[in-house]
Amino acid sequence: MSKVFKIGIFGLGHGGGAAEIFSTEFENTTVAAVCERDQEKIEKAKKYLPRDVKFFDDFDEFLKSGLDAVYLANYFHEHAKCAIKAMEAGIAVLSETTAAPSLGECVDLVETAERTNGKYMLAANCLYFAAVHAMKPLIEKGEYGKVLYAEAEYIHGTDCPNPPEGVDDPDMENIHWRYVEPTCMYNMHTLGPLMYITGTTPKKVFCKAMHTPNFSKLTKRLRDSEGAVVITEMDNGAVFNTTGCNSYHPNSKWYRVACEHGTMETVRYDQHEDLLHISPRGHEVKQLLFNWRTSGVAPEGFNNPNVNKYGHGGIDFFMCYYFKEYLEGKMEPFLNVYRSAALSAAGILAWYSALTGKEYEVPDFTKKEERDRVRDDFRTPFGKKLEDITLPYRLEDKDKFEDLF
C-alpha cells in the first residue's frame, strides 16, 4: 500500500472544504490534525473528519502532531510565518492566499524553502477553472504565437465583519485584514492565473488606485481605496492589465489573453468559468464550452463523480488533487515558492507604486543578488493594532511612505 499522507488543516473557515476532500476523496491522504478555535466550525467538521483527528488551538503544538503536510487557510497576511515554521519542521505546505505580506518575508520564505528543501505550493484555485485551464495548452501549442497582452479582473463586493468604531484609535484591537488590505495585493485570482496560462513571471509593475473614501466607509473599511489597476511587464515582454480584488458589485472574474495570431477570453459573470471565446486571426469568434475533462484539468482516465459538489464549481477539489500529486512526486507546481514570492511581491510593489506614482522592478527570487535588494524591507499594511502597521494603507497617507528604491 502506498504511503498515506497525514494532512493538517489550519483554519476551518476556508479550510473546511479542503479538510473534507483530503479526508474522504483520496485513498492516500487523511486529515490527522486541525488547528481551529471556533467550536461551531469544529463540530460541523467532525461530521466528515476521521474519528481520531486531533484538534489544537496552538499552531506550534499543531505542527508537532506528526504531519506530512499542512493546508494554511488562516488570515491572508499570516501565511509566510506559518509556512516557514512548517517547512523548518519538515512539513510540506499548501498556502491558500498570498505567499507573504512584505518583501522581506518573501525572501525569508524562499530561503527557508531552499535551506530545508521544503515542498511549497500556492493554492490559487482559479488556475483550475475549465476555461482558464483550456487557454494554457492553446498557447503552448504555438498556434496563437507570442503572448502580447492580457487582462484579468476580480470583482468581489464584500463588507467587512464587525466594523471598527473609530479609524484613528491607536489602541484598537484585532484589526481584520480586510479593513486595511490594499486591493492590489490580492492578486492571486488575476495576475496568478495569467502567469499560469502564459508561463510568464512579472518584471515591472505600475499601479493607479482609486481614491474612494466615502465608498470605503460604506463597505465598512478603514482604507480609502476600493480598487486599483495594475500594469505589469512580464519576462517575455508582454504587458498585463489586472485588478486585485476590487470591492464593488456584481461579483465577477474575467480573463483575456491576446497573442500574435488571435485572442481568447472567458465570459464576465460566468461563475463556473467554463465558457471560452476564441478568435484565431482571420476567423470569426467562436464560443467553446469546457468542463474539467475536456479542458485538461483532470488527467486522462480520471473519473470522480464527487468533483462538482466541492467549492467554486469543483476547482477546490483539483487544488487538493494536484497538491496530493505533488506530495507523491508526480508533478511540480507552477506556483512554486519562487513564482509565488514574485506574485506577492508584484502586489506589494503595486501598492508602493500607487503611493508614489513610480514603476518598480519585481525581484527574480531565484537570484540571491536580487533578493538582497529587498530582504530588509518588512513594511506591511497589516497589524493587530494600528501602531503595529508599518506601511500606509490609505492613499491619503502617501506622504508618510518612504521610498527606499
Residue pairs with C-beta under 8 A, 6 or more apart in sequence:
2 27
2 28
2 328
3 28
4 27
4 28
4 29
4 30
5 28
5 29
5 30
5 68
5 69
5 324
5 327
6 30
6 32
6 33
6 66
6 67
6 68
6 69
7 22
7 23
7 29
7 30
7 31
7 32
7 67
7 68
7 69
7 70
7 71
8 31
8 32
8 33
8 34
8 35
8 62
8 63
8 65
8 67
8 69
8 70
8 71
8 91
9 15
9 16
9 18
9 19
9 22
9 31
9 33
9 34
9 35
9 36
9 70
9 71
9 73
10 34
10 35
10 36
10 59
10 62
10 70
10 71
10 72
10 73
10 74
10 82
11 35
11 36
11 72
11 73
11 74
12 19
12 34
12 36
12 38
12 41
12 42
12 44
12 45
12 73
13 38
13 41
13 73
14 73
14 96
15 71
15 73
15 96
16 41
16 44
16 45
17 310
17 311
17 316
18 71
18 73
18 94
18 316
18 319
18 320
19 31
19 34
19 45
19 48
19 49
19 71
20 45
20 48
20 49
20 310
21 310
21 316
21 317
21 320
22 29
22 30
22 31
22 71
22 320
22 324
23 29
23 30
23 31
23 48
23 49
23 50
23 53
24 48
25 304
25 306
25 317
25 320
25 321
26 320
26 321
26 324
28 324
28 328
29 324
29 327
30 50
31 49
31 50
31 53
32 50
32 52
32 53
32 54
32 65
32 66
32 67
33 53
33 54
33 55
33 56
33 62
33 65
33 66
33 67
34 42
34 45
34 49
34 53
34 54
34 55
34 56
34 62
35 55
35 56
35 57
35 58
35 59
35 62
36 42
36 45
36 55
36 56
36 57
37 57
42 55
46 53
54 65
56 62
56 65
59 82
59 85
60 85
63 70
63 85
63 86
63 89
63 91
64 89
67 91
68 91
68 92
68 327
69 91
69 92
69 93
69 94
69 119
69 323
69 327
70 82
70 86
70 91
70 92
70 93
70 94
71 94
71 96
71 123
71 320
71 323
72 79
72 82
72 83
72 86
72 93
72 94
72 95
72 96
73 96
74 82
75 177
76 97
76 98
76 101
76 177
76 178
76 181
76 186
76 382
77 98
77 101
77 177
77 181
77 380
77 382
78 101
79 95
79 96
79 97
79 98
79 99
79 100
80 99
80 100
80 101
80 105
80 106
80 108
80 109
81 105
83 93
83 95
83 99
83 109
83 112
83 120
84 108
84 109
84 112
86 92
86 93
86 118
87 93
87 112
87 113
87 116
87 118
87 119
87 120
88 112
88 116
88 118
90 116
90 118
91 118
92 118
92 119
92 120
92 121
92 326
92 327
93 118
93 119
93 120
93 121
94 121
94 123
94 319
94 320
94 323
95 120
95 121
95 122
95 123
95 340
96 123
97 123
97 186
97 188
98 185
98 186
98 187
98 188
98 343
98 344
98 347
99 106
99 109
99 122
99 337
99 340
99 341
99 343
99 344
100 106
100 108
100 109
100 341
100 344
101 185
101 344
101 348
101 380
101 381
101 382
102 348
102 377
102 378
102 379
102 380
102 391
103 345
103 348
103 349
103 363
103 374
103 375
103 377
103 378
103 379
104 374
104 375
104 376
104 377
104 378
105 378
106 341
106 344
106 345
106 348
106 363
106 365
106 374
107 341
107 365
107 371
107 374
107 375
108 375
109 120
109 337
109 340
109 341
110 337
110 338
110 341
110 365
110 371
111 371
112 118
113 120
113 337
118 337
119 326
119 327
120 336
120 337
120 340
121 322
121 323
121 326
121 333
121 335
121 336
122 188
122 192
122 333
122 335
122 339
122 340
122 343
123 319
123 323
124 188
124 189
124 192
124 193
124 196
124 319
124 335
125 311
125 312
125 315
125 316
125 318
125 319
126 132
126 188
126 189
126 192
126 193
126 253
126 273
126 315
127 133
127 192
127 193
127 196
127 315
127 319
127 334
127 335
128 292
128 297
128 314
128 315
128 318
128 319
128 322
129 193
129 253
129 266
129 272
129 273
129 274
129 313
129 315
130 272
130 273
130 274
130 290
130 291
130 292
130 294
130 295
130 297
131 255
131 266
131 267
131 270
131 273
131 274
131 275
131 276
131 290
131 295
132 193
132 196
132 197
132 255
132 266
132 273
133 290
133 295
133 296
133 297
134 276
134 288
134 290
134 294
134 295
134 296
135 197
135 255
135 257
135 264
135 276
136 196
136 197
136 199
136 296
137 296
138 144
138 264
138 278
139 147
139 197
139 198
139 199
139 257
139 259
140 199
143 261
143 262
143 280
144 259
144 260
144 261
144 262
144 264
144 280
145 259
145 260
145 261
146 236
146 238
146 259
146 260
147 198
147 200
147 234
147 236
147 238
147 257
147 258
147 259
148 238
148 239
148 258
148 259
148 260
149 238
149 239
149 240
149 241
149 257
149 258
150 194
150 197
150 198
150 238
150 240
150 241
150 255
150 256
150 257
150 258
151 240
151 241
151 242
151 254
151 255
151 256
152 189
152 190
152 191
152 193
152 194
152 240
152 241
152 242
152 243
152 253
152 254
152 255
152 256
153 190
153 242
153 243
153 246
153 252
153 253
153 254
154 186
154 189
154 190
154 243
154 244
154 245
154 246
154 252
154 253
155 243
155 246
155 247
155 248
155 249
155 250
155 251
155 252
155 253
156 245
156 246
156 247
156 251
157 219
157 247
157 248
157 249
157 250
157 251
158 178
158 219
158 247
159 219
159 220
160 176
160 178
160 179
160 219
160 220
160 221
161 176
161 178
162 176
163 179
163 220
163 221
164 172
164 175
164 179
164 222
165 172
166 172
167 222
168 386
169 386
170 385
170 386
170 387
171 385
172 385
172 386
173 384
173 385
174 384
175 222
175 382
175 383
175 384
175 385
175 386
175 389
177 382
178 221
179 220
179 221
179 222
179 223
180 221
180 222
180 223
180 381
180 382
180 389
180 393
181 223
181 381
181 382
181 393
182 209
182 223
182 225
182 228
182 244
182 347
182 350
182 351
182 354
182 381
182 393
183 209
183 225
183 226
183 227
183 228
183 243
183 244
183 245
183 246
183 247
184 207
184 209
184 228
184 230
184 243
184 244
184 347
184 350
184 351
184 354
185 244
185 344
185 347
185 348
185 350
185 351
185 381
186 244
186 245
186 347
187 230
187 242
187 244
187 343
187 346
187 347
187 350
188 343
189 245
189 253
190 242
190 243
190 244
191 202
191 230
191 232
191 240
191 242
191 343
191 346
191 347
192 335
192 343
193 255
194 200
194 240
194 242
194 255
194 257
195 201
195 202
195 234
195 334
195 335
195 339
195 343
196 334
196 335
197 255
197 257
198 234
198 236
198 238
198 257
199 334
200 234
200 235
200 236
200 238
201 234
201 235
201 339
201 342
201 362
201 364
202 232
202 233
202 234
202 235
202 240
202 342
202 343
202 345
202 346
202 362
203 232
203 233
203 234
203 235
203 361
203 362
204 232
204 233
204 359
204 360
204 361
204 362
205 230
205 231
205 232
205 233
205 346
205 349
205 350
205 353
205 359
205 360
205 362
206 230
206 231
206 232
206 350
206 353
206 358
206 359
206 360
207 228
207 229
207 230
207 231
207 350
207 351
207 353
207 354
208 228
208 229
208 354
209 225
209 227
209 228
209 351
209 354
209 395
210 225
210 226
210 227
210 228
211 224
211 225
211 395
211 396
212 224
212 225
212 226
212 227
213 224
213 396
215 226
215 247
215 248
216 222
216 223
216 224
216 225
216 226
219 226
219 247
221 247
222 393
222 394
223 393
223 394
224 394
224 395
224 396
225 354
225 394
225 395
226 246
226 247
226 248
227 243
227 244
227 246
227 247
227 248
228 243
228 244
228 246
228 350
228 354
229 241
229 242
229 243
230 241
230 242
230 243
230 244
230 346
230 347
230 350
230 353
231 239
231 240
231 241
232 239
232 240
232 241
232 242
232 346
232 350
233 239
234 240
244 347
244 350
250 269
251 271
252 268
252 269
253 266
253 273
254 265
254 266
254 267
254 268
255 265
255 266
256 263
256 264
256 265
256 266
257 263
257 264
257 265
260 281
261 280
261 281
262 278
262 279
262 280
262 281
262 283
263 278
263 279
264 276
264 277
264 278
264 279
265 276
265 277
266 273
266 275
266 276
266 277
267 275
267 276
267 277
271 313
272 313
273 313
274 289
274 290
274 291
274 295
274 313
275 287
275 288
275 289
275 290
276 287
276 288
276 289
276 290
277 285
277 286
277 287
277 288
278 285
278 286
278 288
279 285
279 286
292 298
292 307
292 314
292 318
293 302
297 315
297 318
298 307
298 318
304 317
306 317
307 314
307 317
307 318
308 314
310 316
310 317
322 331
322 333
323 333
325 331
326 332
326 333
335 343
337 365
338 365
338 366
341 365
342 362
342 363
342 364
342 365
345 362
345 363
345 365
345 374
346 362
349 360
349 361
349 362
350 360
351 381
351 391
352 358
352 360
352 401
352 403
352 405
353 359
353 360
354 395
355 392
355 395
355 398
355 401
356 398
356 401
356 403
358 403
360 405
361 405
363 370
363 371
363 373
363 374
364 370
365 371
373 405
377 404
378 390
379 390
379 391
380 389
380 390
380 391
381 389
381 391
381 392
381 393
382 389
383 389
383 390
391 401
392 398
392 400
392 401
